[in-house]
Amino acid sequence: MINHDDALKAVESSLDRPSAARIYDYFIGGNTNYAIDRAFAEKVRARLPLMGDYCLTSRQFLGRAVRECVRAGIRQFADIGSGLPTAGNVHEVADETREELDTRVLYIDNEPIALAHSTLLLADTADPQRHHAIAADFLQPEDLWDRVAASGIIDVHEPIALVINAVMHFVKDDQGPDELLAFYREKLAPGSLLVLSQMTNENPVNDDERQALVDLLEYYETTTNPGFLRTMAEFGRFFGGWPMLEPGLVYAPAWHPDARTVFAASPSESRVIGGIARKP
């Protein structure tokens, strides 16, 4: 983990381009974002008015997924591409769900700015014996897994919930996502759970929405994380054929919705798909 002073310096040097992590933070109502991020977000919102709700859908899915993982017996979480640990993050949800406070969470991000913010924010909300943030790149799986194993937080020989939430839409097909997911699935211990979600371009309601999703990808080319959308079938392959927890791969609002779930009455309008699979 980087120290507090280095974190501040990294944040201060990051304001020349919008940060995907901070844009997401802004859309879900966080306050760890800057003028350049907010301006970009409002440009996106002007083209896709429900973009904030799409991001909230991803965040809500994460919370419900963590609760289900804890109820399924999982006690350790590796959150790849964790972004900013704003309200409703993995360690808070896990601790709320399990009163014994024995769950462990490792946040992993390759964006120096997200890691810097994580260092500052976790200092206020986390138990340093059970919650850490480390730097590693999803696209460099061997190095990332070595760092997970060396973290002192995760026992890679025991079941893990590997969380890759709202990340795969930042991994293009020419970056080898199939090989990446195959590597991580192979490394997980039997009984582990794989939590995946991403934005989808499946079944736009009309031609304007179809074009708006194309425009969205063009906008994100100017940020720290260009994007790539997939259909349900294109995304489903990343689970590697493992048995899915009910109700399977679905639009995120249809996955164990609760009273706060946005788009609960019309899940397909959410533009977010997700699910959890268990390693046999």
N, C-alpha and C positions, 0 to 999 in steps of 0.2 A: 504494500500500500504506500502511496506517496505521502509525504508529510504535509502538514497544514500549509506551510509557507509555499512549497512547490505547487500545491493545489491552487492557491490564490494566484500565483503567477500564470499558471496554465489557463485559468479562467480569464484573466485580464488580457491574454494574448489571443483569445479565440473569437474576437468580435468582428472579424472581417467577413465572415460568411455565416449564414444561418446554420445552426446546429440542429440536426434531426431530433436529437434527444430533447433539446430545449423547446423545439416546436411542439413536440408531443406533450411535453410538460405544460405548455401554454394551453393547448387544446383541451387538456383534462382539468384545467383550473388551477394548475400549480403556479408558483411564483418564482421559480428558478429559470428565468428567461430574460431576454434583453430586447431592446428596440428592434434590432435587426431580425430577431426570431419572430417577434409579434407582427412586424410588417409583412414578412413572408407568409405567416399563418393567415393573416387577413386577406392576402392575395389569393391564397388557396380557398379560403372560405367564400370569397366572392364568386369563384367558379364552381365550388362544391359546397353549398350552404350547410350540408350536414356533416362536414368533415370533423367537426368537434365531437359530434355524436358517434362517429365511427371510431375515433380514438378512445372515447369513453367506453364504447363497447369492448374494445380490446382490453382496457384496464379492468373492467368489471369481469370479463371472462377470466383474467388472471386471478382475481380474488376468489372466484368460485372454484377454479381449478385447484388452487392451493388448498382450499378447505377440503375438497374431495380427496386430494392426495394425503392429507393428514389423516382423514377418516379411514383411508385405505391402509394406514399403517406406516406411511413414509415419514421419516424423521430427519431427512437431510435433503436440501434443495441446492442445485447448481443452476443459477439463472444467467444464461448466456445472452449478451446484448441487453443487459438489464436497464440501461439508460439511467435515468435519475430516480433515486429512491424517494419519490414524493409520496403523498398520502396513499394508503392502501397497498403498500409494497409487500413483498413476499414475507419478510420476517415479521412484520406486524400482523398480517393475516394468520400466519402459522401460530404465533403466540396467542392470538385471540381465540384460535380454534382449539389449541391444546394447553390447558391450564398448567400442565407440568413444566412448561417452558424448557423443553428439552430438544426442540428442533434446532437444526443448524442450517444457516443459509450463506452461500457464497455467491456474491454478485460479480459478474465478469463482463467487462466491456473493453472494446479496443479503441474507443474514442477518448482521447486524453481529457477532454472537457467533461464528459460524463463521469469518468473516474475521479476527476478533481472535485466535482460537485458531490459525488458520492462520499468522498473522504470527509468533506465538510458536514454533510447532512447526517451521515451515520453516527458522527460523533455525538449528535443530540438525541438519537432515537434507538441506538442499537446496544446490544451486549457484546463487547469486544471478544468475549470468550466463545461466542457462538455465531457472530455475524461479521463477515469481512467483505471487502471489495478488492478485486485484483485486476490488473491489466492483462488481457490476452485477446487474441483475435480468432473469432469463429472460423475464419478462412485458413488458419494455421492450426489444424486440429491436434497434431501430436504435441506441439508446444503448449497449447491450451490445456490439454489433458494432463501433461506433466505438472503444470502449475496447479491444477485442481488437486492432484494427488499430493503435492507438496504443501498445500495450503494449511494443513493442520485443522481444517474445518470439516472436510469431506473424507469419509472412508470409502474409497472407490470399490472396495470388495463387498460392500453392503448395498442394498437397494437405495437408489437415488431418484428423486424427481428431477429430471433434466428439463428445464423450462426454457423454451425458445419462443417467446411470445412477441408477436408483432415485429419479427425480425426477418423472416424469410422473404417478405416483399422488398427487402433491401439486398437480396442475393439473387443475381441474375443467373439464368441457366448456363451461361458461358463461364461462370465461376465454379462450376462443378458441385452444385448442391446435393446431387444424388450420392456422390462419393463422400462428401462431408457427413451427411446424415448416416450413411452406412458405417463410417468410422465411429461416430459417437454411439450408434446403436450397439456396435460390437463391443465397445468398452464398458457399457453399462452391465452391472450385475443382474442376474435373473431376479425378477420381481420388481425391477425398476419401472418407473413410469416416464413416458415421453410426452411432454405437453407442447403442442404446436398450434400456432394461429398465424394468420396473415390476412391482408386485404385481398379481395377477389374482384375480378372483372366479369364474373359469371352473371348472365341474364340481366344486363342493364334494362332499366324500365323503358327507355326510349333512346333514340339516336343522340339526343342532347347529353344524356348521362354517359353514353358510350364515349362520346367525344370528350366530355369532361374528365373521364378517367384517363384518356390519352394525354390530355393537357396536364393532368396532375403529374404524370411521369416526367413530362418535359420540365415542369417547374422544379421537381426534385433533383434534376440533373445539376442544378446550381447550388445544391446544399452539400453537406458533408456525406450524405448517403443517397445516391440515386436509387430509384425504385423499379420494381418488376411485379406485375400482378399475375395471378394464376386462377384457373378455374378449380372447382372442387376436385375433379379427376386429376388435374395436373398436380395439385397439392397433396392429394391422398397418398401418392407414392412414397412420400417422405416418412410415413409410418412403417415402411418395410414389411407390410403384411402382418404386423403384430395384432393380437386381439385388441379391439377397441373397448374402452369403458363406455357404457351406455350414456347417451344415445348415439355414439359413433361420431363420425365427422359430419358436422352440421354447421349451419349459420350460428355464430357464437351466441346470440340471444336465446337460441333454442337449447343450449347446453345448460341444464339445471338452472333455469331462470329463477330469480327471486323477486321480491316486491320492488327492488330498485332497478331491475334490468331494463335498459332502454331498448326499444324495438321488440319488446317481448311479444307484442300483438302481431308484428310483421317482421319476423327475423331476417327474411331475405333482403329487406331494405337496408340492413346494417352494413353491407359490403365487407363483413368480416366472417371468416370461417375458422373453425378450430375443433380440437378434440384431444383426447388422451389415449395412448396405447400402452399396454403392459408387456414387458419382455417376458416371454415364457421361461 
